[in-house]
Each structure stands twice: as structure tokens, then as C-alpha cells.
């Protein structure tokens, strides 16, 4: 069986990756951390 991995990216309006999270065991953390990053940019 292959390795499973979860990655989350947030891109800006130009398509540039501005946030990246790579975590296999902490799936719920992805939405929380991505939202936290987005809110910090206001």
C-alpha cells in the first residue's frame, strides 16, 4: 500500500502559494490553520 499524505494550500489572487501545510495525522488541523492564515491577512 502506498503512503497517504494530506496537503493543504492557500493561493493568492495571482495563483502564488502563500500557505502550505503538510500533515498526515492531523486532518482537522488543515482547515483550522488555513483559516487562521487567511484571517491574519486582513
Legacy VTK file of the C-alpha trace (Angstrom):
# vtk DataFile Version 3.0
C-alpha trace
ASCII
DATASET POLYDATA
POINTS 42 float
0.000 0.000 0.000
1.284 3.494 -0.829
1.806 6.358 1.540
-1.164 8.633 2.105
-0.490 12.280 2.708
-2.666 15.307 3.241
-1.561 18.698 1.962
-3.418 21.990 2.050
-2.521 25.067 0.035
-3.766 28.646 0.111
-3.125 30.671 -3.020
-3.223 34.416 -3.511
-5.071 36.156 -6.340
-2.132 35.651 -8.705
-2.010 31.906 -8.072
1.106 32.039 -5.883
1.165 29.587 -2.963
1.169 31.697 0.188
0.467 28.961 2.759
1.225 25.261 2.780
0.521 22.635 5.419
1.633 19.024 5.154
0.415 16.755 7.934
-0.566 13.105 7.725
-2.152 12.567 11.125
-3.826 15.888 11.835
-6.528 16.237 9.182
-8.774 18.633 11.125
-5.798 20.918 11.671
-5.676 21.740 7.963
-8.918 23.723 7.824
-8.177 25.440 11.145
-4.655 26.515 10.166
-5.638 27.608 6.640
-8.497 29.713 8.011
-6.233 31.181 10.685
-3.740 32.197 7.978
-6.437 33.750 5.779
-7.895 35.746 8.685
-4.424 37.011 9.636
-4.073 38.600 6.190
-6.926 41.116 6.697
LINES 1 43
42 0 1 2 3 4 5 6 7 8 9 10 11 12 13 14 15 16 17 18 19 20 21 22 23 24 25 26 27 28 29 30 31 32 33 34 35 36 37 38 39 40 41
